Amino acid sequence: MRKSLLLASAGLLVAAGPALGQTSGRGNEITEVVVTAAPFVVSLDSVTTSVDVLTRDDLDTANAGGLGEALSDLPGVRSSFFGPGASRPVIRGLAGPRVLVLTNGVGMVDASALSPDHQVAVDPQEARRIEVLRGPAALAYGGSAIGGVVNVIDDRIAEAPVDGIEGRVFGAISSVDTGEMASGALKAGTGPWVFSLDALRRQTEDYDVPTGAESRRQLVAEGEEYFGPQSGQVENTAVTIDSYGAGLSYVGEAGFLGLAVKQTDSRYGVPGHAHEHGHDDDHDDHDDDHDHDEDHDEDDHGEEEGVRIDLKQTRYDLRGGMNLALGPFERLRVSGGYADYEHVEIEDGAPATRFLSEGWEGRLELVQAERDGWQGAVGVQALTRDFDAQGDEAYVPAVEIAEAGVFTLQRLDRDSWGVEGGLRFDRRSLETAAVKAEFDNVSASFGAFLRPAPGWYAGFSLSRTARAPTEAELFAEGAHIATRAFEVGNPNLDSEVSYALDATLHYDGGPWDADLHAFAVRYEGFIDLRPTGAEDAESELGVFNYQQTDAEFWGGEAEVAYRLWQDGDRSFTLEGAADYVRGDTDLGAPARIPPWSATGRAIFATGWWTGKLELRQVGEQTRVAQGELPTDGYRMINASVVVRPTDGFKVFLEGRNLNDAEAREHASFLKDLAPLPGRSFRLGVGYAF
């Protein structure tokens, strides 16, 4: 369907809240359930916000790369794309500390929210499923979820018994980056004990693009001449990731308890990073030599190598659930994680800057027994994290972070109608050697929903969410090469507060399936990084200050599917999806707000093979912040065939960007230095047993 029709449909909605957890069981058919955001779950077609769930099968054929890339095809979600090594999800135009990335409902304890060139310490191939909640979800997880939540759920700690041995293996190769990837997982059970193992390896080289790495707009801004498309590679984008883990669970009649450990080792290049270190009249050099796409590093830096990052994290997790009879409560749930993270930036073969993060996070939840459609839970959450940066780009001082929160979530489902709501109080402290900042935040939401007829669901919610400033927003003082800015924090910042209105309309009947979402958010004290017009003499970077302003964001997402024909297990389906977001602040347009996108698909499925043809259009973005360049729109053609000759076995062939379009992700700091990959083919094989 056309973008205008889908967005108009979403715009007809005027009003949705945190996705809560399990259906009431009052006669409603349970489809796929959402386990994120509460200890009890609702079915996917009964949540009052915009939610998507990627299953194991979806992840095998999703966009290859980091977490942001794997989710970037979802409406309302883009990637921060700092090359294939580092990408975080951007949800409804919000990124970094406003989008919370979890693993099994617990924080990552990494440094990925601090800077766009920092990799998330989890790979999509580790997951059994990934749940994406768009919009505020702070009631269950705190203010860092003010823009959304991405929960990566794995199988290391089994919650159900396993009879014998089960597992999966998967492997793929890709042409655009000479990539190779393999992953596998195994679970073995004997009596109440379940043991698990998993591992993955992903290795790629520099990836191909149909144009020069620097955009036409960037070259013109630098006073250089543009010679048209020149196919080549984006240098210093090779990636190697190794991850392996194990878990042990005891599953009995009263519940389960398990422990898991995971080791992540990652080495990846940071494109465009070294470019900013050459301050010796780079642009004059380019005027004399327009072949800089091939010889850029050598011309500016001699034999200087590009910056690479060596990331290591060791993580331990505990998770359990126990049935009990304690007043109104019927179940106790506990989860926690401890991680020791180190991230070293390598320049000219030697360590230059180290980022260290060590800490733990835990939560305890008491789940109420259902009573006449009423469900609920109360919980507490706490975390501590020690962060330190050492070296040339240590622009944030060592800081100790502590947070504690208490919350309740409640839901009443009367089949044809219902209400839900929640309340949370958080206290967060950030302490350096020189100063300590403390914040007390209150978040609340109220929502209601209707099922006016079979197949129809409509919901809305109002929420107030508060987020404490991050360590960078408060204490930054130095050159940050990844953002190309000399960043200056403000220790006097207040909490950022949002007031959000969300609306959801879902229909599933006959050949139609539709999800429409609209949202509007008003921010008081929106924390923004803005240029001052000054330049730091030593780094020659522009000085940017963190400051607070009022802001408004609004937009919507739409997904529609129509089953045009079906005969037994054969079918032909047409799908359409679109999204739009607009942001305004009192200081002007926010930076890196994604343009609209629209996607159309035709899917032919039989009992043993499925074929898909996709056309994706992304609009241009000309409404930009000060110092930001516009971005051209692009169109991509993608296609895939998945063959399943026997149960559990599949082979797929996928082609992305078949038209070899120049595509630049406006949400990326590197959009004018590193376009998205060009034409790519990927062949994969998987087997589950």
N, C-alpha and C positions, 0 to 999 in steps of 0.2 A: 504494500500500500504506500501511497505517496506520503512524504514527511508531513506535508501541510495537513492532510486528513488526520493522521495519527496525533499530531500535536494539538489540533483543534479538539479532538475527542478528549485528550487529557486535560485540555484547558476548560472543558465543561465542568470538571470537578472543582468544587470550591473548598474542599477541606481536606490524619492517621497517626500513632504513638508507637512506643517501643513494641517490637515483636515479642510476644510472650510465648511461652512454651506450650503444653499438651491439651488436646481437645477435651471437652467436658465429658464426652462419651454419651451425650444425651441424644442419640439417634443420628448424629451427623456422621457421614461417611468419612473416615480418616484416609486422606491421601498421604503424600509425603509429609513428614513432620519436620519442623525446624527446632533444633535443639539449642541454638544460640539465644542468648539474652534472658533466659530464665530457667530455673530448675524444672519447670513443667512446660510442656510443649503444645503448640497448636498445629493443626495441619497447615500446609503451605497455602492453601486457598482460603484460610481463615485468619491470616495475620493482617493487622491494620496499617502496616507500612510496606514499602517496596523491598521485596526479598527475592533473591535468587539462590538456588542450590546447584552446585556442580558436583555430579557423582563421579565415581572412579572412571566410568566409561567416558564421560565428558572430558575429564582431565587428560586422558590419553590422547585425545584429538584436539585439545585446545591449543591456542597459539603458543608455540614453544618459546621458552625463556623463563624469566623470573616471574614472581607472583603478579606484579602489575600487568605484564604482558598476557599471562594466562587468563586474566579477568577482563581485559580491555575490550572484548567484543560484547560484553554485557551492556545494555542500555543504562546510561547514567554513570558508567565507570570508564575511566581512561587510565593510562599508565604515565607515571612520572619519567619513564624511559631515559635513563642516563647510560645508554648503551645496553647491550644484552646482559651485562653483569649486575646492574642495579636498577630495579624498577619496583615502585610501590603503587598501590591502587590510589587513584584520584576519584573521589565520589562526589558527584554533584558540584564539581569545581573546587572541592576542598581536599587538601593533601596533608602530608607530614603529621604534625601532632594532633590534627583534628580527625584523623582516620586511625582507628585502633586496630592493629593486627594482633590476633591471638593465635595460640596453638592450644587446642583442646580447652578453650575458655580461659586461658591464663596468658598474661603478657609475655612478650618475646624476650625482655631484658637484653635487648641489643641496642645499637645506635642508629638504626635505620631511619627513625623519625627525625633525627638531628640534621641530616644533610641528604640531598637527593642522590649523591654518589655512593651512599652507604647501602649495601645489600641487606635485604631481609634475611635473617638467619633461618629460613625454612624454604624448601623448594616445593612447588606444586606436586611433584611426583611422590612426595612423602605422604600425601593425603589420601584418606579414604573418601572424603568429601570436603568441599569448601562452601561455607555459607556466607553470603554477602547481604548485610543489612544496610540499606541506604537511609540516611537521616539519623536524628539523634537516638542513641541507644545507651545514654549515660546512666540510666537508673540501675542497670545491672553491672556496669563496668566503670563508671566514673566519667569525669569530664573529658578524657581523651577520646571518648566516643561521641563527641558533639556532632561530628559529621557522618559517622557510620562505623560499621564494624566488619572486619573480615576475619572469620574464624576457620583456621586450618585444622581439620579433625583427622587424626591418624588412628591406627589400630594397635599401637604398642601395648596399651593396657586394655585387656579384654574385659568387657562387662557381662559377657554371656559365656557359658561353657562351650568348649570345642570338643567334638568327638573325633579323635584321630588327627589328621593333618589337613590343613587347607592353606592356600596361598595364591600368589600371582607372580608372573614375570612379564616384563615389557621391555622392548627395545625399539629404537628408531634411529634413522640416519636422515640428514637434511643436506640439501645441495647449496643453499645460499651462504652457509658458513662452514661447510665441510664438517658438519656436526655429527656427533655420536652420543647416544644416551641409552642407558640401561638402568632398570630398577627392578626390585623384587621384594616380596614380603612373604613370610612364612609364619603360621601359627600351628602349634601342636598342643593337644590337650590330653591329660590323663587324670581322670577323676575330676576334682575341683580345681586342679592346677592348669594354667594355660601359659605357655611360653611363646614369645614372639621374637622374630628377627626381621630386620629390613635393611636395605642398602640401595644407594643409587650413585651413579656417576654420570656427569654430563660434561662433555668436552667439545668446544667449538673453536674455530679460527676467526680471523677478521671477516666480517660479513660484506657481501656485495651490495652495491646500490646502483640504480640506473642513472645517477647524476653525480656531480661533485659533492663532496661532503658539505662544503659551505653553501648556503642558500644564495640565490640571486639577490635577495633583499640584503643579506649580510654583506655581500661583496660590494654592492652599491653604497651601503652605509659606510664601508671602509674606504671608499673612493677608488675601488678596483673595477676592472672591466669584466663583464660576464660574457662568456663565450658559448653559452648554451649547454645542454646536457652533456656530461662526460662520464660515462660509466666507470666505476672503479670500486674501491673498498673504503670502508671507514676504518682507519688504522687504530690499532691498540684496543680492539674489542674482543679479543680472545677470552674465553672463559673455561675454567676447569673447576668443577664442584664434586666433592666426595662427601657423602653423608651415610652414616650407618648407626643403627640403634638396636636396642633389645628391651624387652619388657617381661615381667613375670606377674601374673595375677592369680588370686585365689577367689573363686566364684562359688558361693554356697547358697543355701536356701535363704539366708538372712541378707545377702547382698554380695558385694565384691570389694576387694582391695588390691591395688597393684602398684608396682614401681617400674619406672622406665629410665633408660639413659640413652643419650644421643650425642654423637660427635659430628660436627660440621667443619669441613676444611674447604675453603674456597679461595681461588686465585683468579682475579679478573682485571682487565685493562679498563682505564678510565679515559674515554675519548675526549679530546678538547681540553684536558686538564693542563698538559704541558704548554699548550698554546698560549695560555695566559701568563706563563713565566717569562716569555720572551718579550721584554719591554724595550729592546734596543731597536726602535724604528721598524717594527715588524711590517707596518703597512707600506713603508717605502720599499722594503725588500720585495713585497708582493707586486708593487707597481712595475718593478723591473723584471719580474718572472711570474708569469701567470700559470705556470705548471705547479703551483703550490700544493695541489691536491695529492700529487704523488711524492713531492719532495719537501713537504712543509716542515716536518721535524728536523730534517737534515739541514735545510736552509737556515732555520732560525737558531738551531741549537747544536750544530755540528753532529756529533754522534750521540747526542742525548737521547736516552730512552724515554718512552712515554711512561706516565705514572701508572703503576699497578698496585692492586690492593690484595693483601694476604689476610684473610679472615679466618678466625678459629673460634668455635664456641663448644663448650661442653655443658650439657644440660641434663638435669635430673628432674623427673616428674613423679608425683604421687597423686593418685585419684582413687576415690572409693565411694560407695553408696551402701547404706544399711537401712533395712526396714525396721521401723520401731513404732511403738504406741506411746506417744508423749503428748497428752492433752490433744490439741487439734492437729498435731503433726503426725505424719505417717512415714516419713523418710528423711534421712540425714544424708547430705552429699558434701564431700570434701574434695578439694583439688588444690594442688600447689606445684610450684616449679622453682628451681634454683638454677642459675646459669652463670658461667664465667666466660666472658666474651672479650676477645682481643682483635683489633683491626689495625693493621700496619700499612701505611702508604709507602710504597717503594719508589724512590726517585733516583735515576742513574744507578740502579742496582743496589742502593743502600737505603735502610729505613730512614724516613724523614719525619713522619708523624704517627703517633700511636693513639688510638682511642680504646679505652678500657671501660668495661661495664660489668659489674658484678652485683648480683642481688637475688632476691626471691620475691615471689608473690603467692598469696594463698587466699582461699575463700572457703567459707563454710555456709551451707544453706539448709534450712529446715523447710520441708515441703509439707503443706497442709493436705489433709485428706479431702477429697472432693465431697461436697455436701450440696446436693440439689443444684448442680451446675456451677458451684462456687469453688474456685481453686485459688491458691495463693502460696506465697513463700516469703520468708524473711531470711536475711543473710548478712554476713559481715565479710569485708574484703580488706586486706592489708598488703602493703609492699614496702620494701626498702631497696634502694639501688645506689651504689657508689659509682660515680662516673668520673673519669679523668682523661684529659688529653695532654699529650706531651710531644713537643717538637715544633717544627716550623709553622704549622697551621693550627696550633692549639689556641683557637680563638675563643674557647669557652673554658673557664677555670674548673678545677676539681670541685665537685659538688656532691653532697649527700642528699638523697631524695627519700622522703618517707611519706606514706599516705595511708589513711585508714578511713573506711566508709561503712555505713550501715544502711540497709535498704529493705523495702518491702514492695512486692509486686502482687497485684490481685486481679482476678478476672471472674466475671459472672457471665455464663453462657446459657441463655434460655432458648436455644435452638433458633428461633426466628429473630432474636435480638440479643444484645449483650452489651456490657460495659467493662472497661478495664482501666487500671490506673496504677500509679506507683509513686513512691517518695524515697528520696535518698539524701543523706548528709555525708559530706566528705571533709576531711581536714588534710591538707597537704603542706609539707614544709620542704624548702630547698635551702641548703646551708653551704656556703663556701667558707674559706678561711677568713674572709673579711666581713661577710654580711649573711643574715638569715632572713628569709621571707616565708611568711605563713599565710595560708588562705583557707577560709571556711566557706564551703559551697553547698547550696541547697538546690536540688533538681526535683522536678515533679512532672507528672503527665496525667492526662485524662483522655480516654477514648471511648467511642461507642461504635457499634456495628449493627447491621440489619441483614437478614436473609429474606427479602420480600417474596421470593418465588424460587422454585427449584433451579439450581444452577447460578443464582445471583447472590453476590455478596458486596456490600458497600460499607465502608468504614471511614472514620476520620479520627484525628487525635490532635490535641493541643499539648505542647510541652514547654517547659522552662528548663534550660540546661545551663550549667555553669562550668567553665573550664579554667583551671589555674594556669598561669603562664609557665612556659617551659624554661629550662636552664639557659637556652640560647636567647630567648626573648628577654630574660631578666639580666643576664650577666655577660653576653657576648661582647668582645672587645678585640677585634683583629681581622686580618684578611681571611676571607672565606673564598677560596679559589673556585669551588664548585658552583657557587652562586654569582661569582664574579663581582663581589662586593666586599667592602670593608664594613663589617657589621658591628653596630653598637647597640647593646641591650639597654634596657631601662629598668632598674630595680624598683621603681615606683609604680610599675604596672599593676592594675587591678585585675580581677578575674574577668574573663570574657563570658558574657551572658547572651544566650539566644532564646528567642520566643518563636516556636515553630508551629505551623499548621500543615498537616499532611492529610491527604485524601486518597482513598483506594476504591476502585471499582473492578470487580472480577466477575467474569461470566464464563461458564463452561456448560455448553449444551449442544447436542447434535454435532454438527461439523465445526462449530465455532469454539474458540478458546481465546479469551481476551483479558489482559491486565492493563489497567490505566491508572496512573499515579500523577498527582500534582502536589506541589509543595511551595510554601512561602516561609521564609525565615527572616526575622529581624534581629540584628546583633546590636547589643550595647557594649561598647568597649572592645570592638573587633580589633585584634592585634595584627598590625600590618607592618611590613618592612618597606620603607619608603626612602627614595633618594633625597639627600640634602643639597645636592649641587656641588658639594666640596669633593676634593680628591685627596686621598692619603698619599703623602709624599714618598714613602718608602715602597709601598706596593703598587702605586699608580692606579689603584682601584678607587672607584667612586665610593663615597661614604654613605651608608644606608643606616637609618635609625629605626628601631622598633618603636611604634607609637600606636595609640588607640584612637579609634574613630567609630562612628556608627555605620552600619552596613545592612544591605538587604540582598538576599538571594531568592530567586524564584525560578520555577521551571516544571518539568515533568518528564516522565518516561511512559512509553506505550509498547506493548507486545501483543500482537494479534496473530492467530493461526486459523486457517480455514482448510479443512479436509475436503478437497475437491472431489476425490473419488476413493472408494475403498471396495475391495473384493477379497474377502477372507483376510489373509495376512498381508495382502498387497494394498498399498495406498499411495496417493499422491497428494501432498500437502503444500500449501502456500503459506509463508510466514512473513510478517513485517514487524519491524521494531524501529523506534525512534527515541531521541532524547534531546532535551534543550535545557540550558541553564544560563541565567543572566545574573551578574553580580554588580552591585553599586556600593560605593562607600562615599563618605563626605569628602574624601580626598581624591575621588575619581574612580575609574574602573580598577578592580583588583587585577593583579598580574596572573597570567597563565590560566584564564578561564576558557575551558574547551568550547569550541563551536558546536553547532547542532550536528547530529549524525542521523542517518536513516539507512536501514538494511533491509533488503528483500531476499527471500530464499525460496527455492523450489526443491522439495524433498520427495524422492521416489523410494519407497521401502518395500521389500519383499521379506519373506521369512528368513532369507540367508544373506541378503546384501542390501545396502542402502547407499543411494547416491544423492549428493547435495550440490546445488549450484547457488552461489551467493553473490550479490552485488551490494557493495557498501559505499555510500557516499558520505563524505565528511565535508562540512561547509568551510568557507574561509572565515578567518577571525580578524576583523579590522578594528574592533573595539578593544584597545589595548591600554595598558598602564604606561606611565611615563618611563621612557627608556626602553620599552619593549617593542619589537618589530611585529607587524602583522604576519599572518600565516595564510598561505594559499590553501584552498580546498583541494581535495583529491578524491578519486574514485578507484576502488579496488574490486577485482573479480577473483573470487575464491571458489574452489571446487574440491570435492573429496568423494571417495568411494570406500566403503567399509564392507568387507566380506567376512562372514561368519560361517565357515563350512561345517563346524561341529560345535557342540556346546562348550563354552568357555574359551574357544579359540577364535581369534580375529586377526585379519590383515587389513591395513588401510593404506591408501595412497592419497596424499593431499597436495594440492597446489594452492599457494597463497600469492597474492599480488600477481596474478597471471598476466596482467596487462603491463607489468613492470612500471608502475606509476611512481613518481616522486611523491613521497608521503612524509609529512613532518608533523609530529605530535605537538600541538600548541601548549599542552600542559607540561612539556619538558623544558628544563633550563637549557638543554642542548639542541633544541629544535632547529637552530640555524647552523649547527656544526655537525649534526649526526642525524640524517633522515632515517626513517624506518627501512628495514631490509627490502631489497628488490624481489624479483621473481624467485620463488623458492618451491622446491618439491621435497616432500617428506614421506618416507616409507617406514611403516611401523608394524610390529608383530606383538601380539599379546596373548597370554594364556592364563586363565584362572582355573583353579582346581580345588 
